[in-house]
Amino acid sequence: MGNGNFNYNSKILIFSVVIFLFLVFLLTGLKEDPNYHSKATYSSLSVSINVDTMPPSLVLSLPENITYTTTTILLNFSINDSFSSIGTIWYNLDSGANITITDNITFTASDGIHTLRLYANDSVGLVNDSNQVVFTVSTQAPAPSQSAISGGSGGGGRGAVAALPVTPTIKEVPDPISISDKVIKLKTFAGGTVDHYIIFTNNGKETIKIKIDLTNVAKFISTSGLFKEEFEIEPGEIKEYKIAIRTDKNLKPELYTEKIKISYLDEVKQIPFILEVSSPEPLFDVVLKIFNNTLSSGSKLIFETTITNIKTITGQTDVNITYYIRDLENNQIIEESEARIFEMQINYIKTIKLPDYIKDGTYLLYIKVSSGNVVSSASDVFYVKSKQDFFSYLNKNFMIYVLFIILLLVIFFVESSQMKKLKKLEQFFDLGIKTYKERQLGIVKNTQNSISSENNLQSNIRSQIARRAIMLRDNYASGNISKEYYDSSMRKLREFVYKIELPNRSKL
């Protein structure tokens, strides 16, 4: 009977593993707090000084490896360095002269195939030279309308950057207009300038009029500019809209948040506009890195701050550091301050606990480093999403879990019922053999009705053997017992029948 027990135990083991895995899945699903792992990872970190061994991160997004039908090409890139300040950014076209730039620009290229290479280094001299793109200019090809958008220094379009063909097989998207920015975040100093391009793509099949309202950011733009403008964009066309920021030299160093209104068809979108303004001649370069930018209410915001002395002030420097957490409506959630002393550079990790009442949404971490009247700063965006509790997690797929548990219970009870029948079969074998041996040894005394009683007993045993044989066959066919167990049990049944029939045959 060992093989049958092994088969039964195997099924119970498998069932237990399934239940265990289901419970693990159920419980681990609750850990949707994105800060769950970071709590243990960063809580014991201490102050350290990092040595910069990596060049700046440089991504070239435009131009692309396509054919342009205009000689005016947009050069668009993004750059970041976590440990050092950005040094110089330059490019060359077709291995020509190197041209230094500080922001996105446009350049002119003649008809033909061109190769543009983009470079950047940081303040310690590490160079990123991995960006290049090959593109083609062909002004002979037919192109859609590229009429420029009129406007003052506050904004203006520069026509179509590229005309994308529209094919009938492309699926229409719900929103016919794609906008390059969900959030516009810029950094400059009081009296400084910075340009930003919003890129619009018409994914539809009709010409669409777009209206832009810059009224809320008017204080950052030259007063001669037009703050409300509109233009049309053809199907498959890409257009860029330039926002020219010109801050006043007396503008207070601060983190400013406003909204830019963009409307087309029946859609009205409010694009968050974030402008970080520092002092005209900052003393420090401040770098901020948030380890996990999606959190839940009540969790911990963990971030790394690196402050570097860029004016080579000798000796120790005292700075006041203020940490702000605000929403995009400029409502202040948290403000903390501290003083630190360092020489050339300080690097540390800080934790701020978010309030339990903080709502889901987009938030800003703003760090202001002050030395006297000079302000340096850094900022970054993070998001708050609700943490799921046990009941809300179950409610999402409640019926699935209920049906799954019912199925497991049915399997368990069916298996238990079959195993009980098999155990009764074991007991039947043991009892039958014991009774037979007692009769053979004469422990049961012959009486007047002994022959009749024995015949009745044998008839009853044969009937039970037949039922057990049928049960064995059905369980084997259903896969509830192994072949070894089935063969062994049937062999015992045959031996048992032979022993019962043998005395009757000897009488004959």
Secondary structure by P-SEA (a helix, b strand, c coil): caaaaaaaaaaaaaaaaaaaaaaaaaaaaaccccaaaaaaacccccbbbbbbcccccccccccccccccccbbbbbbbbbbcccccccccccccccbbbbbcccbbbbbccccbbbbbbbbcccccccccbbbbbbbbcccccccbbbbbbcccbbbccccbbbbbbcccccccccccccccbbbbbbcccbbbbbbbbbbccccbbbbbbbbcccccccccccccccccccccccbbbbbbbbbbbbccccbbbbbbbbbbbcccbbbbbbbbbbbccccccbbbbbbbccccccccccccbbbbbbbccccccbbbbbbbbbbbcccccccbbbbbcccccccccbbbbbbccccccbbbbbbbbbbbcccccccccbbbbbbbbbcaaaaaaacaaaaaaaaaaaaaaaaaaaaaaaaaaaaaaaaaaaaaaaaaaaacccccccaaaaaaaaaaaaaaaaaaaaaaaaaaaaaaccccaaaaaaaaaaaaaaaaaaaaaaaaac
